[in-house]
């Protein structure tokens, strides 16, 4: 199961419409086929990562029951977060 946080939605709504559309499509794919290669859904440090497009990623934490999506944004920001900078 997948859930989101308020912070995720705040960041989501700041993204351009075309990126939000791709994120929506990816979320649907994630629910139906989380192993689909285009998602690159994988564990990265303390997070789980999913690819939205070449320039954007989303991050979740696994609470044991659900993946809680906490962040979405640019690949550059993603790199800083997962590398702890």
PDB file of N, CA, C and O in Angstrom, chain B, residues numbered from 101:
ATOM      1  N   UNK B 101       0.843  -1.179   0.000  1.00  0.00           N
ATOM      2  CA  UNK B 101       0.000   0.000   0.000  1.00  0.00           C
ATOM      3  C   UNK B 101       0.891   1.246   0.000  1.00  0.00           C
ATOM      4  O   UNK B 101       2.007   1.225   0.520  1.00  0.00           O
ATOM      5  N   UNK B 102       0.399   2.285  -0.568  1.00  0.00           N
ATOM      6  CA  UNK B 102       1.136   3.540  -0.680  1.00  0.00           C
ATOM      7  C   UNK B 102       0.307   4.676  -0.091  1.00  0.00           C
ATOM      8  O   UNK B 102      -0.901   4.770  -0.313  1.00  0.00           O
ATOM      9  N   UNK B 103       0.990   5.542   0.670  1.00  0.00           N
ATOM     10  CA  UNK B 103       0.364   6.737   1.235  1.00  0.00           C
ATOM     11  C   UNK B 103       1.284   7.923   0.969  1.00  0.00           C
ATOM     12  O   UNK B 103       2.441   7.746   0.590  1.00  0.00           O
ATOM     13  N   UNK B 104       0.775   9.107   1.165  1.00  0.00           N
ATOM     14  CA  UNK B 104       1.573  10.317   0.976  1.00  0.00           C
ATOM     15  C   UNK B 104       1.439  11.220   2.199  1.00  0.00           C
ATOM     16  O   UNK B 104       0.509  11.095   2.995  1.00  0.00           O
ATOM     17  N   UNK B 105       2.396  12.128   2.319  1.00  0.00           N
ATOM     18  CA  UNK B 105       2.359  13.109   3.399  1.00  0.00           C
ATOM     19  C   UNK B 105       1.921  14.461   2.843  1.00  0.00           C
ATOM     20  O   UNK B 105       1.925  14.684   1.633  1.00  0.00           O
ATOM     21  N   UNK B 106       1.550  15.342   3.740  1.00  0.00           N
ATOM     22  CA  UNK B 106       1.184  16.701   3.333  1.00  0.00           C
ATOM     23  C   UNK B 106       2.371  17.392   2.656  1.00  0.00           C
ATOM     24  O   UNK B 106       2.199  18.118   1.677  1.00  0.00           O
ATOM     25  N   UNK B 107       3.565  17.163   3.183  1.00  0.00           N
ATOM     26  CA  UNK B 107       4.768  17.761   2.590  1.00  0.00           C
ATOM     27  C   UNK B 107       4.960  17.283   1.148  1.00  0.00           C
ATOM     28  O   UNK B 107       5.337  18.068   0.277  1.00  0.00           O
ATOM     29  N   UNK B 108       4.701  15.994   0.896  1.00  0.00           N
ATOM     30  CA  UNK B 108       4.801  15.478  -0.468  1.00  0.00           C
ATOM     31  C   UNK B 108       3.879  16.273  -1.386  1.00  0.00           C
ATOM     32  O   UNK B 108       4.294  16.713  -2.458  1.00  0.00           O
ATOM     33  N   UNK B 109       2.618  16.459  -0.962  1.00  0.00           N
ATOM     34  CA  UNK B 109       1.648  17.159  -1.810  1.00  0.00           C
ATOM     35  C   UNK B 109       2.013  18.622  -2.013  1.00  0.00           C
ATOM     36  O   UNK B 109       1.766  19.181  -3.082  1.00  0.00           O
ATOM     37  N   UNK B 110       2.598  19.244  -0.999  1.00  0.00           N
ATOM     38  CA  UNK B 110       3.040  20.631  -1.160  1.00  0.00           C
ATOM     39  C   UNK B 110       4.102  20.727  -2.248  1.00  0.00           C
ATOM     40  O   UNK B 110       4.048  21.614  -3.100  1.00  0.00           O
ATOM     41  N   UNK B 111       5.057  19.820  -2.218  1.00  0.00           N
ATOM     42  CA  UNK B 111       6.117  19.817  -3.244  1.00  0.00           C
ATOM     43  C   UNK B 111       5.531  19.445  -4.613  1.00  0.00           C
ATOM     44  O   UNK B 111       5.891  20.039  -5.629  1.00  0.00           O
ATOM     45  N   UNK B 112       4.639  18.469  -4.632  1.00  0.00           N
ATOM     46  CA  UNK B 112       3.998  18.023  -5.872  1.00  0.00           C
ATOM     47  C   UNK B 112       3.325  19.203  -6.573  1.00  0.00           C
ATOM     48  O   UNK B 112       3.486  19.383  -7.780  1.00  0.00           O
ATOM     49  N   UNK B 113       2.579  19.999  -5.827  1.00  0.00           N
ATOM     50  CA  UNK B 113       1.836  21.111  -6.429  1.00  0.00           C
ATOM     51  C   UNK B 113       2.739  22.250  -6.892  1.00  0.00           C
ATOM     52  O   UNK B 113       2.283  23.125  -7.629  1.00  0.00           O
ATOM     53  N   UNK B 114       3.986  22.262  -6.488  1.00  0.00           N
ATOM     54  CA  UNK B 114       4.944  23.260  -6.958  1.00  0.00           C
ATOM     55  C   UNK B 114       5.591  22.857  -8.282  1.00  0.00           C
ATOM     56  O   UNK B 114       6.234  23.677  -8.939  1.00  0.00           O
ATOM     57  N   UNK B 115       5.420  21.604  -8.666  1.00  0.00           N
ATOM     58  CA  UNK B 115       6.022  21.114  -9.908  1.00  0.00           C
ATOM     59  C   UNK B 115       5.213  21.581 -11.115  1.00  0.00           C
ATOM     60  O   UNK B 115       4.015  21.837 -10.996  1.00  0.00           O
ATOM     61  N   UNK B 116       5.863  21.693 -12.280  1.00  0.00           N
ATOM     62  CA  UNK B 116       5.119  22.016 -13.504  1.00  0.00           C
ATOM     63  C   UNK B 116       4.073  20.936 -13.810  1.00  0.00           C
ATOM     64  O   UNK B 116       4.240  19.777 -13.430  1.00  0.00           O
ATOM     65  N   UNK B 117       3.009  21.321 -14.490  1.00  0.00           N
ATOM     66  CA  UNK B 117       1.911  20.397 -14.788  1.00  0.00           C
ATOM     67  C   UNK B 117       2.389  19.138 -15.505  1.00  0.00           C
ATOM     68  O   UNK B 117       1.922  18.043 -15.194  1.00  0.00           O
ATOM     69  N   UNK B 118       3.311  19.271 -16.459  1.00  0.00           N
ATOM     70  CA  UNK B 118       3.758  18.087 -17.199  1.00  0.00           C
ATOM     71  C   UNK B 118       4.488  17.099 -16.288  1.00  0.00           C
ATOM     72  O   UNK B 118       4.403  15.890 -16.501  1.00  0.00           O
ATOM     73  N   UNK B 119       5.194  17.591 -15.290  1.00  0.00           N
ATOM     74  CA  UNK B 119       5.870  16.700 -14.340  1.00  0.00           C
ATOM     75  C   UNK B 119       4.832  16.046 -13.428  1.00  0.00           C
ATOM     76  O   UNK B 119       4.942  14.859 -13.122  1.00  0.00           O
ATOM     77  N   UNK B 120       3.834  16.800 -12.996  1.00  0.00           N
ATOM     78  CA  UNK B 120       2.758  16.217 -12.179  1.00  0.00           C
ATOM     79  C   UNK B 120       2.029  15.120 -12.956  1.00  0.00           C
ATOM     80  O   UNK B 120       1.689  14.079 -12.394  1.00  0.00           O
ATOM     81  N   UNK B 121       1.790  15.354 -14.246  1.00  0.00           N
ATOM     82  CA  UNK B 121       1.129  14.336 -15.072  1.00  0.00           C
ATOM     83  C   UNK B 121       1.967  13.062 -15.139  1.00  0.00           C
ATOM     84  O   UNK B 121       1.433  11.957 -15.039  1.00  0.00           O
ATOM     85  N   UNK B 122       3.285  13.217 -15.310  1.00  0.00           N
ATOM     86  CA  UNK B 122       4.164  12.039 -15.345  1.00  0.00           C
ATOM     87  C   UNK B 122       4.184  11.346 -13.982  1.00  0.00           C
ATOM     88  O   UNK B 122       4.196  10.117 -13.906  1.00  0.00           O
ATOM     89  N   UNK B 123       4.186  12.135 -12.910  1.00  0.00           N
ATOM     90  CA  UNK B 123       4.174  11.553 -11.564  1.00  0.00           C
ATOM     91  C   UNK B 123       2.893  10.747 -11.343  1.00  0.00           C
ATOM     92  O   UNK B 123       2.934   9.660 -10.767  1.00  0.00           O
ATOM     93  N   UNK B 124       1.764  11.272 -11.797  1.00  0.00           N
ATOM     94  CA  UNK B 124       0.491  10.551 -11.666  1.00  0.00           C
ATOM     95  C   UNK B 124       0.545   9.223 -12.411  1.00  0.00           C
ATOM     96  O   UNK B 124       0.096   8.196 -11.901  1.00  0.00           O
ATOM     97  N   UNK B 125       1.094   9.251 -13.611  1.00  0.00           N
ATOM     98  CA  UNK B 125       1.204   8.033 -14.417  1.00  0.00           C
ATOM     99  C   UNK B 125       2.124   7.017 -13.726  1.00  0.00           C
ATOM    100  O   UNK B 125       1.823   5.824 -13.688  1.00  0.00           O
ATOM    101  N   UNK B 126       3.236   7.499 -13.186  1.00  0.00           N
ATOM    102  CA  UNK B 126       4.172   6.616 -12.496  1.00  0.00           C
ATOM    103  C   UNK B 126       3.552   6.016 -11.240  1.00  0.00           C
ATOM    104  O   UNK B 126       3.779   4.846 -10.931  1.00  0.00           O
ATOM    105  N   UNK B 127       2.771   6.810 -10.518  1.00  0.00           N
ATOM    106  CA  UNK B 127       2.133   6.299  -9.309  1.00  0.00           C
ATOM    107  C   UNK B 127       1.158   5.176  -9.658  1.00  0.00           C
ATOM    108  O   UNK B 127       1.088   4.170  -8.952  1.00  0.00           O
ATOM    109  N   UNK B 128       0.409   5.348 -10.741  1.00  0.00           N
ATOM    110  CA  UNK B 128      -0.494   4.289 -11.186  1.00  0.00           C
ATOM    111  C   UNK B 128       0.269   3.027 -11.544  1.00  0.00           C
ATOM    112  O   UNK B 128      -0.146   1.920 -11.198  1.00  0.00           O
ATOM    113  N   UNK B 129       1.387   3.197 -12.239  1.00  0.00           N
ATOM    114  CA  UNK B 129       2.217   2.055 -12.611  1.00  0.00           C
ATOM    115  C   UNK B 129       2.820   1.404 -11.368  1.00  0.00           C
ATOM    116  O   UNK B 129       2.905   0.179 -11.283  1.00  0.00           O
ATOM    117  N   UNK B 130       3.229   2.210 -10.424  1.00  0.00           N
ATOM    118  CA  UNK B 130       3.804   1.697  -9.183  1.00  0.00           C
ATOM    119  C   UNK B 130       2.803   0.810  -8.450  1.00  0.00           C
ATOM    120  O   UNK B 130       3.178  -0.222  -7.893  1.00  0.00           O
ATOM    121  N   UNK B 131       1.541   1.204  -8.447  1.00  0.00           N
ATOM    122  CA  UNK B 131       0.515   0.406  -7.774  1.00  0.00           C
ATOM    123  C   UNK B 131       0.231  -0.897  -8.518  1.00  0.00           C
ATOM    124  O   UNK B 131      -0.044  -1.921  -7.894  1.00  0.00           O
ATOM    125  N   UNK B 132       0.296  -0.862  -9.839  1.00  0.00           N
ATOM    126  CA  UNK B 132      -0.033  -2.067 -10.607  1.00  0.00           C
ATOM    127  C   UNK B 132       1.175  -2.969 -10.856  1.00  0.00           C
ATOM    128  O   UNK B 132       1.026  -4.188 -10.935  1.00  0.00           O
ATOM    129  N   UNK B 133       2.368  -2.384 -10.981  1.00  0.00           N
ATOM    130  CA  UNK B 133       3.566  -3.166 -11.299  1.00  0.00           C
ATOM    131  C   UNK B 133       4.809  -2.480 -10.737  1.00  0.00           C
ATOM    132  O   UNK B 133       5.556  -1.856 -11.491  1.00  0.00           O
ATOM    133  N   UNK B 134       5.049  -2.584  -9.418  1.00  0.00           N
ATOM    134  CA  UNK B 134       6.178  -1.877  -8.812  1.00  0.00           C
ATOM    135  C   UNK B 134       7.540  -2.304  -9.350  1.00  0.00           C
ATOM    136  O   UNK B 134       8.533  -1.605  -9.144  1.00  0.00           O
ATOM    137  N   UNK B 135       7.597  -3.435 -10.033  1.00  0.00           N
ATOM    138  CA  UNK B 135       8.872  -3.898 -10.592  1.00  0.00           C
ATOM    139  C   UNK B 135       9.092  -3.429 -12.031  1.00  0.00           C
ATOM    140  O   UNK B 135      10.081  -3.799 -12.663  1.00  0.00           O
ATOM    141  N   UNK B 136       8.181  -2.624 -12.542  1.00  0.00           N
ATOM    142  CA  UNK B 136       8.342  -2.138 -13.917  1.00  0.00           C
ATOM    143  C   UNK B 136       9.675  -1.396 -14.020  1.00  0.00           C
ATOM    144  O   UNK B 136       9.953  -0.511 -13.210  1.00  0.00           O
ATOM    145  N   UNK B 137      10.501  -1.748 -15.010  1.00  0.00           N
ATOM    146  CA  UNK B 137      11.843  -1.164 -15.093  1.00  0.00           C
ATOM    147  C   UNK B 137      11.878   0.357 -15.249  1.00  0.00           C
ATOM    148  O   UNK B 137      12.856   0.986 -14.845  1.00  0.00           O
ATOM    149  N   UNK B 138      10.854   0.951 -15.816  1.00  0.00           N
ATOM    150  CA  UNK B 138      10.874   2.403 -16.008  1.00  0.00           C
ATOM    151  C   UNK B 138      10.819   3.157 -14.681  1.00  0.00           C
ATOM    152  O   UNK B 138      11.227   4.316 -14.615  1.00  0.00           O
ATOM    153  N   UNK B 139      10.323   2.517 -13.628  1.00  0.00           N
ATOM    154  CA  UNK B 139      10.209   3.170 -12.323  1.00  0.00           C
ATOM    155  C   UNK B 139      11.534   3.218 -11.567  1.00  0.00           C
ATOM    156  O   UNK B 139      11.759   4.103 -10.741  1.00  0.00           O
ATOM    157  N   UNK B 140      12.399   2.262 -11.860  1.00  0.00           N
ATOM    158  CA  UNK B 140      13.653   2.134 -11.115  1.00  0.00           C
ATOM    159  C   UNK B 140      13.382   2.217  -9.606  1.00  0.00           C
ATOM    160  O   UNK B 140      14.093   2.900  -8.869  1.00  0.00           O
ATOM    161  N   UNK B 141      12.344   1.509  -9.171  1.00  0.00           N
ATOM    162  CA  UNK B 141      11.935   1.501  -7.767  1.00  0.00           C
ATOM    163  C   UNK B 141      12.953   0.692  -6.977  1.00  0.00           C
ATOM    164  O   UNK B 141      13.116  -0.508  -7.201  1.00  0.00           O
ATOM    165  N   UNK B 142      13.646   1.366  -6.039  1.00  0.00           N
ATOM    166  CA  UNK B 142      14.730   0.695  -5.329  1.00  0.00           C
ATOM    167  C   UNK B 142      14.993   1.360  -3.989  1.00  0.00           C
ATOM    168  O   UNK B 142      14.614   2.507  -3.749  1.00  0.00           O
ATOM    169  N   UNK B 143      15.651   0.605  -3.129  1.00  0.00           N
ATOM    170  CA  UNK B 143      16.069   1.113  -1.822  1.00  0.00           C
ATOM    171  C   UNK B 143      17.336   1.929  -2.013  1.00  0.00           C
ATOM    172  O   UNK B 143      18.295   1.485  -2.644  1.00  0.00           O
ATOM    173  N   UNK B 144      17.316   3.142  -1.450  1.00  0.00           N
ATOM    174  CA  UNK B 144      18.472   4.037  -1.516  1.00  0.00           C
ATOM    175  C   UNK B 144      18.683   4.590  -0.107  1.00  0.00           C
ATOM    176  O   UNK B 144      17.990   5.518   0.309  1.00  0.00           O
ATOM    177  N   UNK B 145      19.627   4.026   0.613  1.00  0.00           N
ATOM    178  CA  UNK B 145      19.843   4.444   1.996  1.00  0.00           C
ATOM    179  C   UNK B 145      18.612   4.151   2.830  1.00  0.00           C
ATOM    180  O   UNK B 145      18.119   3.023   2.848  1.00  0.00           O
ATOM    181  N   UNK B 146      18.112   5.174   3.524  1.00  0.00           N
ATOM    182  CA  UNK B 146      16.931   5.013   4.379  1.00  0.00           C
ATOM    183  C   UNK B 146      15.625   5.113   3.600  1.00  0.00           C
ATOM    184  O   UNK B 146      14.551   4.897   4.162  1.00  0.00           O
ATOM    185  N   UNK B 147      15.704   5.437   2.317  1.00  0.00           N
ATOM    186  CA  UNK B 147      14.520   5.697   1.498  1.00  0.00           C
ATOM    187  C   UNK B 147      14.307   4.623   0.442  1.00  0.00           C
ATOM    188  O   UNK B 147      15.187   3.811   0.154  1.00  0.00           O
ATOM    189  N   UNK B 148      13.095   4.651  -0.129  1.00  0.00           N
ATOM    190  CA  UNK B 148      12.794   3.958  -1.372  1.00  0.00           C
ATOM    191  C   UNK B 148      12.607   5.037  -2.425  1.00  0.00           C
ATOM    192  O   UNK B 148      11.969   6.058  -2.169  1.00  0.00           O
ATOM    193  N   UNK B 149      13.157   4.814  -3.601  1.00  0.00           N
ATOM    194  CA  UNK B 149      13.168   5.815  -4.661  1.00  0.00           C
ATOM    195  C   UNK B 149      12.402   5.306  -5.874  1.00  0.00           C
ATOM    196  O   UNK B 149      12.459   4.124  -6.211  1.00  0.00           O
ATOM    197  N   UNK B 150      11.686   6.214  -6.523  1.00  0.00           N
ATOM    198  CA  UNK B 150      11.015   5.909  -7.788  1.00  0.00           C
ATOM    199  C   UNK B 150      11.320   7.037  -8.769  1.00  0.00           C
ATOM    200  O   UNK B 150      11.350   8.213  -8.405  1.00  0.00           O
ATOM    201  N   UNK B 151      11.541   6.650 -10.004  1.00  0.00           N
ATOM    202  CA  UNK B 151      11.834   7.617 -11.055  1.00  0.00           C
ATOM    203  C   UNK B 151      10.534   8.158 -11.632  1.00  0.00           C
ATOM    204  O   UNK B 151       9.643   7.396 -12.007  1.00  0.00           O
ATOM    205  N   UNK B 152      10.433   9.483 -11.699  1.00  0.00           N
ATOM    206  CA  UNK B 152       9.298  10.133 -12.348  1.00  0.00           C
ATOM    207  C   UNK B 152       9.632  10.362 -13.817  1.00  0.00           C
ATOM    208  O   UNK B 152       8.839  10.044 -14.702  1.00  0.00           O
ATOM    209  N   UNK B 153      10.809  10.915 -14.062  1.00  0.00           N
ATOM    210  CA  UNK B 153      11.350  11.098 -15.410  1.00  0.00           C
ATOM    211  C   UNK B 153      12.852  11.292 -15.262  1.00  0.00           C
ATOM    212  O   UNK B 153      13.388  11.102 -14.170  1.00  0.00           O
ATOM    213  N   UNK B 154      13.539  11.664 -16.325  1.00  0.00           N
ATOM    214  CA  UNK B 154      14.991  11.806 -16.240  1.00  0.00           C
ATOM    215  C   UNK B 154      15.428  12.830 -15.203  1.00  0.00           C
ATOM    216  O   UNK B 154      16.507  12.699 -14.626  1.00  0.00           O
ATOM    217  N   UNK B 155      14.618  13.833 -14.962  1.00  0.00           N
ATOM    218  CA  UNK B 155      15.020  14.942 -14.099  1.00  0.00           C
ATOM    219  C   UNK B 155      14.342  14.959 -12.730  1.00  0.00           C
ATOM    220  O   UNK B 155      14.627  15.843 -11.921  1.00  0.00           O
ATOM    221  N   UNK B 156      13.446  13.998 -12.450  1.00  0.00           N
ATOM    222  CA  UNK B 156      12.681  14.043 -11.197  1.00  0.00           C
ATOM    223  C   UNK B 156      12.571  12.662 -10.555  1.00  0.00           C
ATOM    224  O   UNK B 156      12.474  11.642 -11.238  1.00  0.00           O
ATOM    225  N   UNK B 157      12.590  12.661  -9.225  1.00  0.00           N
ATOM    226  CA  UNK B 157      12.449  11.439  -8.438  1.00  0.00           C
ATOM    227  C   UNK B 157      11.457  11.682  -7.309  1.00  0.00           C
ATOM    228  O   UNK B 157      11.123  12.820  -6.983  1.00  0.00           O
ATOM    229  N   UNK B 158      10.998  10.585  -6.724  1.00  0.00           N
ATOM    230  CA  UNK B 158      10.153  10.639  -5.532  1.00  0.00           C
ATOM    231  C   UNK B 158      10.754   9.695  -4.498  1.00  0.00           C
ATOM    232  O   UNK B 158      11.330   8.663  -4.844  1.00  0.00           O
ATOM    233  N   UNK B 159      10.612  10.060  -3.223  1.00  0.00           N
ATOM    234  CA  UNK B 159      11.167   9.262  -2.138  1.00  0.00           C
ATOM    235  C   UNK B 159      10.080   8.856  -1.152  1.00  0.00           C
ATOM    236  O   UNK B 159       9.174   9.628  -0.836  1.00  0.00           O
ATOM    237  N   UNK B 160      10.199   7.623  -0.680  1.00  0.00           N
ATOM    238  CA  UNK B 160       9.268   7.084   0.311  1.00  0.00           C
ATOM    239  C   UNK B 160      10.056   6.442   1.441  1.00  0.00           C
ATOM    240  O   UNK B 160      11.231   6.108   1.292  1.00  0.00           O
ATOM    241  N   UNK B 161       9.384   6.277   2.568  1.00  0.00           N
ATOM    242  CA  UNK B 161       9.916   5.448   3.641  1.00  0.00           C
ATOM    243  C   UNK B 161       8.972   4.262   3.803  1.00  0.00           C
ATOM    244  O   UNK B 161       7.769   4.371   3.563  1.00  0.00           O
ATOM    245  N   UNK B 162       9.531   3.141   4.208  1.00  0.00           N
ATOM    246  CA  UNK B 162       8.745   1.923   4.425  1.00  0.00           C
ATOM    247  C   UNK B 162       8.520   1.780   5.925  1.00  0.00           C
ATOM    248  O   UNK B 162       9.473   1.606   6.686  1.00  0.00           O
ATOM    249  N   UNK B 163       7.271   1.854   6.348  1.00  0.00           N
ATOM    250  CA  UNK B 163       6.984   1.742   7.781  1.00  0.00           C
ATOM    251  C   UNK B 163       6.665   0.302   8.194  1.00  0.00           C
ATOM    252  O   UNK B 163       6.208   0.059   9.311  1.00  0.00           O
ATOM    253  N   UNK B 164       6.905  -0.634   7.300  1.00  0.00           N
ATOM    254  CA  UNK B 164       6.620  -2.037   7.584  1.00  0.00           C
ATOM    255  C   UNK B 164       5.301  -2.505   7.015  1.00  0.00           C
ATOM    256  O   UNK B 164       5.131  -3.688   6.721  1.00  0.00           O
ATOM    257  N   UNK B 165       4.362  -1.580   6.858  1.00  0.00           N
ATOM    258  CA  UNK B 165       3.061  -1.894   6.269  1.00  0.00           C
ATOM    259  C   UNK B 165       2.853  -1.165   4.951  1.00  0.00           C
ATOM    260  O   UNK B 165       2.302  -1.723   4.002  1.00  0.00           O
ATOM    261  N   UNK B 166       3.295   0.077   4.901  1.00  0.00           N
ATOM    262  CA  UNK B 166       3.053   0.943   3.744  1.00  0.00           C
ATOM    263  C   UNK B 166       4.337   1.642   3.315  1.00  0.00           C
ATOM    264  O   UNK B 166       5.278   1.790   4.094  1.00  0.00           O
ATOM    265  N   UNK B 167       4.348   2.063   2.065  1.00  0.00           N
ATOM    266  CA  UNK B 167       5.349   3.013   1.599  1.00  0.00           C
ATOM    267  C   UNK B 167       4.722   4.390   1.756  1.00  0.00           C
ATOM    268  O   UNK B 167       3.658   4.665   1.201  1.00  0.00           O
ATOM    269  N   UNK B 168       5.381   5.246   2.509  1.00  0.00           N
ATOM    270  CA  UNK B 168       4.878   6.595   2.759  1.00  0.00           C
ATOM    271  C   UNK B 168       5.720   7.557   1.938  1.00  0.00           C
ATOM    272  O   UNK B 168       6.900   7.764   2.222  1.00  0.00           O
ATOM    273  N   UNK B 169       5.107   8.142   0.920  1.00  0.00           N
ATOM    274  CA  UNK B 169       5.804   9.043   0.008  1.00  0.00           C
ATOM    275  C   UNK B 169       5.939  10.400   0.675  1.00  0.00           C
ATOM    276  O   UNK B 169       4.949  11.057   0.995  1.00  0.00           O
ATOM    277  N   UNK B 170       7.187  10.806   0.877  1.00  0.00           N
ATOM    278  CA  UNK B 170       7.480  11.995   1.676  1.00  0.00           C
ATOM    279  C   UNK B 170       8.066  13.145   0.868  1.00  0.00           C
ATOM    280  O   UNK B 170       8.085  14.282   1.341  1.00  0.00           O
ATOM    281  N   UNK B 171       8.542  12.870  -0.339  1.00  0.00           N
ATOM    282  CA  UNK B 171       9.247  13.902  -1.095  1.00  0.00           C
ATOM    283  C   UNK B 171       9.138  13.615  -2.594  1.00  0.00           C
ATOM    284  O   UNK B 171       9.100  12.459  -3.015  1.00  0.00           O
ATOM    285  N   UNK B 172       9.090  14.687  -3.391  1.00  0.00           N
ATOM    286  CA  UNK B 172       9.173  14.597  -4.847  1.00  0.00           C
ATOM    287  C   UNK B 172       9.869  15.865  -5.322  1.00  0.00           C
ATOM    288  O   UNK B 172       9.599  16.956  -4.819  1.00  0.00           O
ATOM    289  N   UNK B 173      10.762  15.718  -6.289  1.00  0.00           N
ATOM    290  CA  UNK B 173      11.466  16.898  -6.774  1.00  0.00           C
ATOM    291  C   UNK B 173      12.541  16.556  -7.784  1.00  0.00           C
ATOM    292  O   UNK B 173      12.557  15.472  -8.367  1.00  0.00           O
ATOM    293  N   UNK B 174      13.439  17.510  -7.977  1.00  0.00           N
ATOM    294  CA  UNK B 174      14.462  17.379  -9.014  1.00  0.00           C
ATOM    295  C   UNK B 174      15.503  16.322  -8.639  1.00  0.00           C
ATOM    296  O   UNK B 174      15.708  16.003  -7.468  1.00  0.00           O
ATOM    297  N   UNK B 175      16.141  15.798  -9.668  1.00  0.00           N
ATOM    298  CA  UNK B 175      17.178  14.796  -9.460  1.00  0.00           C
ATOM    299  C   UNK B 175      18.347  15.383  -8.672  1.00  0.00           C
ATOM    300  O   UNK B 175      18.949  14.683  -7.858  1.00  0.00           O
ATOM    301  N   UNK B 176      18.677  16.650  -8.897  1.00  0.00           N
ATOM    302  CA  UNK B 176      19.769  17.287  -8.152  1.00  0.00           C
ATOM    303  C   UNK B 176      19.459  17.324  -6.655  1.00  0.00           C
ATOM    304  O   UNK B 176      20.317  16.999  -5.834  1.00  0.00           O
ATOM    305  N   UNK B 177      18.237  17.720  -6.302  1.00  0.00           N
ATOM    306  CA  UNK B 177      17.836  17.734  -4.889  1.00  0.00           C
ATOM    307  C   UNK B 177      17.842  16.317  -4.317  1.00  0.00           C
ATOM    308  O   UNK B 177      18.273  16.094  -3.185  1.00  0.00           O
ATOM    309  N   UNK B 178      17.365  15.375  -5.106  1.00  0.00           N
ATOM    310  CA  UNK B 178      17.340  13.963  -4.720  1.00  0.00           C
ATOM    311  C   UNK B 178      18.740  13.494  -4.345  1.00  0.00           C
ATOM    312  O   UNK B 178      18.935  12.852  -3.313  1.00  0.00           O
ATOM    313  N   UNK B 179      19.710  13.819  -5.192  1.00  0.00           N
ATOM    314  CA  UNK B 179      21.094  13.416  -4.923  1.00  0.00           C
ATOM    315  C   UNK B 179      21.574  13.982  -3.590  1.00  0.00           C
ATOM    316  O   UNK B 179      22.221  13.274  -2.819  1.00  0.00           O
ATOM    317  N   UNK B 180      21.270  15.234  -3.311  1.00  0.00           N
ATOM    318  CA  UNK B 180      21.682  15.845  -2.041  1.00  0.00           C
ATOM    319  C   UNK B 180      21.016  15.142  -0.855  1.00  0.00           C
ATOM    320  O   UNK B 180      21.655  14.913   0.172  1.00  0.00           O
ATOM    321  N   UNK B 181      19.745  14.804  -0.995  1.00  0.00           N
ATOM    322  CA  UNK B 181      19.020  14.152   0.101  1.00  0.00           C
ATOM    323  C   UNK B 181      19.577  12.762   0.375  1.00  0.00           C
ATOM    324  O   UNK B 181      19.880  12.432   1.522  1.00  0.00           O
ATOM    325  N   UNK B 182      19.713  11.952  -0.652  1.00  0.00           N
ATOM    326  CA  UNK B 182      20.141  10.566  -0.424  1.00  0.00           C
ATOM    327  C   UNK B 182      21.611  10.478  -0.026  1.00  0.00           C
ATOM    328  O   UNK B 182      22.028   9.505   0.602  1.00  0.00           O
ATOM    329  N   UNK B 183      22.388  11.482  -0.385  1.00  0.00           N
ATOM    330  CA  UNK B 183      23.799  11.495   0.027  1.00  0.00           C
ATOM    331  C   UNK B 183      23.998  12.243   1.337  1.00  0.00           C
ATOM    332  O   UNK B 183      25.122  12.351   1.826  1.00  0.00           O
ATOM    333  N   UNK B 184      22.903  12.765   1.912  1.00  0.00           N
ATOM    334  CA  UNK B 184      22.957  13.411   3.212  1.00  0.00           C
ATOM    335  C   UNK B 184      23.643  14.760   3.231  1.00  0.00           C
ATOM    336  O   UNK B 184      24.251  15.132   4.235  1.00  0.00           O
ATOM    337  N   UNK B 185      23.554  15.496   2.141  1.00  0.00           N
ATOM    338  CA  UNK B 185      24.200  16.818   2.074  1.00  0.00           C
ATOM    339  C   UNK B 185      23.205  17.919   2.278  1.00  0.00           C
ATOM    340  O   UNK B 185      23.572  19.094   2.255  1.00  0.00           O
TER     341      UNK B 185
END
